[in-house]
Amino acid sequence: MELKNKLGWAVVGYGGMGGWHTNEILKSDVVELCGIYDIDEKRRDVAEENGIHSYPSLEALLADEAICGITIATPNECHKPIAIQALRAGKHVISEKPVMLSLEELDTVIGVANECGKLFTVHQNRRWDGENLVMKGIYESGELGKVFHIENKVLGSRGIPGDWRAKPEHGGGMLYDWGIHLIDQIFCIVGDRKLNSVYCTFEHVKNKTVDDGFKLDMYFEDELTARVEVGTYYFQKFGRFLMAGDEGGALIADWCQPAHIIKPAPDASYDVAPVVTAAGITKTMAPRGKTDRLECFIDQPKADVHDFYRNFTSAIRGEATQIVTHEQMRRVMTVIEAAFKSDREHRIVNIEEI
């Protein structure tokens, strides 16, 4: 049912991300907010104080015929039952990430969505990050030659945010929280290139029950490797995004910074002067001088993350294909399961094993 040519929408969960989605919908040109539901009465009261209708129960929300679809922004372990209940009530569903806690759960919900004839997807908003978009453009341009390595890192120093993200029973940990995004970004960059295997190690700096950081190496066909790294107790920055090719390299130093590209100059000299270090000399690691390199900076493109909602509503109307597909969700969740297995068994895990 449409409201003023927009689709009626509701948000389940009125915490941090639920509040973010609510604000996005309030200013949307494609969906109109019917209201929210949160299991916490205090949060429902806050919504009412903010002028937002609050449903007394999930059942009441799903019974509202004005609602075409919902966004789930609850702790991770609640995604599956809420999604299934909403789909069976005839609603289209967007789930916050991680879409589910296992590939088996995901396949179950996809099956229900197909059975009910409703659309189901996950909110991969980080596809619209400028860092991802500029690196994707550099990769596709071929400017760096044959790309052989990519690093996608998010390093902070404040520990795991929030209470439930630190607990395994809620699907906590950084692999679920940030790994989901960074793995998806790698796939956005490299496209359909086959992933062969992964190797992952967890960090437990201050949390022994869930990972408060991890290092995940992804091994693709044709000798491309990618490292996805998240840390929550790093007090120095080590770069946000790195791409290395046989004809140059690109680095994004931090959030919202331009990509710095360095390539060899066409007439670069191969007679390298040694660099004197504290304990010797080296030619191998001598940096390129100003006359031996070409460099430039590429600003991050501006993007509108609400294009996610615009695409999903167009898909509901049959005018587009949903931008985050079931197969893409399955691909990321397969890597997540392989990463857990790799850390648990201390070995490289072939994707075919999952």
C-alpha positions in Angstrom: 0.0 0.0 0.0 1.4 3.4 -0.9 1.3 6.6 1.1 1.6 9.8 -1.1 3.4 7.8 -3.8 5.8 6.4 -1.2 5.9 3.0 0.2 4.9 2.6 3.9 7.8 1.5 6.0 8.6 0.6 9.6 11.7 0.0 11.6 12.0 -2.8 14.2 14.6 -1.9 16.8 15.1 1.7 17.9 18.7 1.7 19.1 21.7 3.3 17.3 21.1 1.9 13.8 17.4 1.8 14.2 17.5 5.5 15.0 19.7 6.1 12.0 17.3 4.2 9.6 14.3 6.1 11.1 16.0 9.4 10.4 16.8 8.3 6.8 13.2 7.3 6.2 11.8 10.5 7.6 13.6 12.5 4.9 13.2 9.8 2.2 11.8 10.4 -1.3 10.7 6.8 -1.7 9.5 5.5 1.7 7.3 7.0 4.4 7.7 6.1 8.0 4.6 4.4 9.6 6.3 3.8 12.9 8.7 1.7 14.9 8.7 -1.1 17.4 11.3 -1.9 20.1 11.1 -4.6 22.7 12.2 -1.9 25.2 9.3 0.2 26.4 11.6 3.1 27.2 12.8 3.3 23.7 9.2 3.2 22.4 8.5 6.1 24.7 11.5 8.0 23.3 10.2 7.5 19.8 6.8 8.9 20.8 8.6 11.9 22.4 10.3 12.4 19.1 6.9 12.5 17.3 7.3 8.9 15.9 4.5 6.4 16.2 5.4 3.4 18.3 3.6 0.1 17.9 2.8 -1.8 21.1 4.0 -5.1 19.7 5.7 -6.6 16.6 2.4 -8.3 15.8 0.6 -4.9 15.8 3.2 -3.5 13.5 3.0 -6.4 11.1 -0.8 -6.2 11.1 -0.7 -2.7 9.7 -1.7 -2.9 6.1 -0.1 0.5 5.3 3.3 -1.0 5.9 4.9 -2.5 2.7 8.2 -3.4 4.3 10.3 -3.3 7.4 13.9 -2.7 8.3 15.3 -4.9 11.1 17.8 -3.1 13.4 18.0 -5.4 16.4 20.8 -7.5 17.9 22.0 -10.1 15.5 20.4 -13.2 16.9 17.0 -11.7 16.4 17.3 -11.2 12.6 16.1 -14.6 11.6 12.8 -15.0 13.6 11.8 -11.4 12.9 12.5 -11.7 9.2 10.5 -14.9 8.9 7.6 -13.5 10.8 7.6 -10.4 8.7 7.8 -12.2 5.4 5.0 -14.5 6.3 3.0 -11.4 7.2 3.4 -10.2 3.7 6.1 -7.6 4.2 9.3 -7.0 2.3 12.4 -7.1 4.6 15.7 -5.3 4.9 17.9 -6.7 7.6 20.8 -4.9 9.2 24.1 -6.7 8.9 25.1 -9.4 9.5 22.1 -10.6 7.6 22.1 -13.9 9.6 24.5 -15.8 11.9 25.1 -18.7 9.5 24.7 -19.8 5.9 22.1 -22.2 7.0 20.0 -19.5 8.6 20.4 -17.3 5.5 19.2 -20.1 3.2 16.2 -20.7 5.4 15.1 -17.0 5.3 15.8 -16.8 1.5 13.6 -19.9 1.1 10.8 -18.2 3.1 11.1 -15.0 1.0 10.9 -17.0 -2.2 7.9 -19.0 -0.9 6.1 -15.8 0.1 7.0 -13.9 -3.0 8.6 -11.1 -1.0 11.9 -9.3 -1.4 14.6 -9.8 1.2 18.0 -8.2 1.5 20.7 -6.9 3.8 21.7 -3.3 4.4 25.2 -3.2 3.0 25.5 0.6 3.3 29.3 0.5 3.3 29.2 -0.1 -0.5 28.6 3.7 -0.6 31.7 4.6 1.4 34.0 6.8 -0.7 37.0 4.6 0.1 35.3 1.7 -1.5 34.1 3.6 -4.5 37.4 5.2 -5.4 39.3 1.9 -5.0 36.8 0.1 -7.2 37.2 2.8 -9.8 41.0 2.5 -9.7 40.9 -1.3 -9.9 38.5 -1.2 -12.9 40.6 1.4 -14.7 43.6 -0.9 -15.0 45.8 2.1 -14.1 47.9 0.0 -11.7 48.4 -2.8 -14.1 47.8 -6.3 -12.8 46.6 -5.9 -9.2 48.1 -8.6 -7.0 47.2 -7.4 -3.5 44.5 -5.4 -1.7 44.3 -4.4 2.0 41.1 -3.2 3.6 41.6 -2.1 7.2 39.5 -0.5 10.0 41.5 0.1 13.1 40.2 1.8 16.2 41.2 2.1 19.9 38.0 2.2 21.8 37.2 -1.6 22.1 34.0 -3.3 21.1 31.1 -0.7 21.0 28.0 -1.5 23.0 27.1 -4.3 25.4 25.5 -6.9 23.1 28.3 -6.8 20.5 30.7 -8.1 23.1 28.6 -11.3 23.8 28.6 -14.5 21.8 24.9 -15.2 22.5 24.0 -12.0 20.6 26.3 -12.7 17.6 28.9 -10.4 18.8 32.5 -9.9 17.6 34.2 -7.8 15.0 34.0 -10.4 12.2 30.2 -10.1 12.3 30.2 -6.4 13.0 32.8 -5.0 10.6 34.1 -8.0 8.7 30.8 -8.3 6.9 31.3 -4.8 5.4 34.9 -5.1 4.5 34.5 -8.6 2.8 31.6 -7.2 0.8 33.7 -4.2 -0.3 36.5 -6.6 -1.5 33.9 -8.5 -3.6 32.6 -5.2 -4.9 36.0 -4.3 -6.1 37.1 -7.6 -7.7 33.7 -8.6 -9.1 33.1 -12.3 -9.8 36.7 -13.4 -9.5 36.8 -16.8 -7.9 37.8 -17.0 -4.3 39.7 -20.2 -3.6 40.5 -20.2 0.2 40.9 -18.1 3.3 43.0 -17.9 6.4 41.9 -16.1 9.5 43.2 -15.4 13.0 41.2 -13.7 15.8 42.5 -11.3 18.3 41.2 -11.5 21.9 43.0 -8.5 23.4 40.4 -7.8 26.1 37.5 -10.1 25.2 38.0 -13.8 25.5 34.6 -14.9 24.3 34.3 -13.0 20.9 36.9 -11.6 18.6 37.7 -7.9 19.3 39.8 -7.9 16.1 40.9 -10.3 13.3 43.2 -10.7 10.3 41.6 -12.4 7.3 43.6 -13.3 4.2 41.6 -14.1 1.0 43.2 -16.1 -1.8 41.6 -15.5 -5.2 42.3 -17.1 -8.6 45.1 -15.6 -10.8 47.4 -14.9 -7.8 45.3 -12.0 -6.2 45.3 -11.8 -2.5 43.3 -9.5 -0.2 43.7 -8.9 3.5 40.7 -7.7 5.6 41.8 -6.5 9.0 39.8 -5.1 12.0 41.2 -4.0 15.3 39.7 -2.3 18.3 42.9 -1.7 20.4 45.2 0.0 17.9 46.2 3.5 18.9 48.1 4.3 15.7 46.8 4.3 12.1 48.3 1.9 9.5 46.3 3.1 6.5 42.7 2.6 5.6 42.9 1.0 2.1 45.9 -0.2 0.0 46.0 -1.6 -3.6 49.2 -2.9 -5.2 49.7 -3.6 -8.9 52.7 -4.4 -11.1 52.5 -0.8 -12.5 51.8 1.2 -9.4 50.1 1.4 -6.0 47.3 3.3 -4.4 46.9 4.2 -0.7 44.0 5.8 1.2 45.6 6.9 4.5 42.4 7.4 6.6 38.6 7.9 6.4 37.5 10.4 3.7 41.0 11.0 2.5 41.9 11.0 -1.3 43.6 8.0 -2.9 47.3 8.6 -3.4 48.6 6.9 -6.5 52.3 6.4 -7.2 53.5 4.9 -10.5 57.0 4.5 -12.1 58.0 7.3 -14.5 58.3 6.2 -18.1 62.0 7.1 -18.1 62.7 6.0 -14.5 66.3 5.2 -13.8 67.3 1.7 -12.8 70.6 2.8 -11.4 69.4 3.2 -7.9 71.5 5.0 -5.3 71.7 3.0 -2.1 69.8 4.2 1.0 71.9 4.3 4.1 70.0 2.9 7.1 71.1 2.7 10.7 72.9 -0.6 10.2 73.7 -0.8 6.6 72.6 0.1 3.0 69.9 -1.1 0.7 69.1 -0.7 -3.0 66.1 -3.1 -2.9 64.0 -1.0 -0.6 65.2 2.4 -1.7 62.1 4.6 -2.3 61.5 6.2 -5.7 62.7 9.8 -6.0 60.8 12.6 -7.6 62.2 12.0 -11.0 61.5 8.2 -10.9 57.8 8.4 -10.1 54.5 9.8 -11.2 52.0 10.6 -8.5 48.5 12.0 -8.2 45.6 12.2 -5.8 42.1 11.1 -6.6 39.3 12.6 -4.4 36.6 10.3 -3.1 33.4 10.5 -5.1 30.3 11.8 -3.4 27.6 9.2 -3.0 24.1 9.0 -1.5 23.6 5.9 0.7 19.8 6.3 0.4 20.2 4.9 -3.1 20.0 1.6 -1.3 16.4 2.3 -0.4 15.7 3.8 -3.8 16.9 0.6 -5.4 15.0 -1.7 -3.1 11.7 0.2 -3.6 12.2 0.1 -7.3 12.8 -3.6 -7.1 9.5 -4.0 -5.1 7.7 -2.2 -8.0 9.4 -4.5 -10.5 11.4 -1.7 -12.0 14.9 -2.8 -11.0 16.8 -5.8 -9.6 17.8 -5.5 -5.9 21.3 -4.3 -5.7 22.4 -6.6 -2.8 21.4 -10.0 -4.1 20.8 -13.3 -2.4 23.9 -14.8 -4.0 26.0 -11.9 -2.8 24.7 -12.3 0.7 25.5 -16.1 0.5 29.1 -15.3 -0.8 29.9 -13.1 2.1 28.4 -15.5 4.6 30.4 -18.3 3.2 33.6 -16.4 3.8 32.4 -15.6 7.4 31.9 -19.3 8.1 35.2 -20.2 6.5 36.9 -17.6 8.6 35.5 -19.0 11.8 36.6 -22.5 10.8 40.1 -21.2 9.9 40.6 -19.6 13.3 39.2 -22.6 15.2 41.3 -25.1 13.3 44.4 -23.0 12.7 44.6 -23.7 9.0 43.7 -22.4 5.5 40.2 -23.3 4.6 39.1 -24.0 1.0 35.8 -22.3 0.1 34.6 -25.7 -1.3 34.6 -27.0 2.3 31.8 -24.7 3.3 
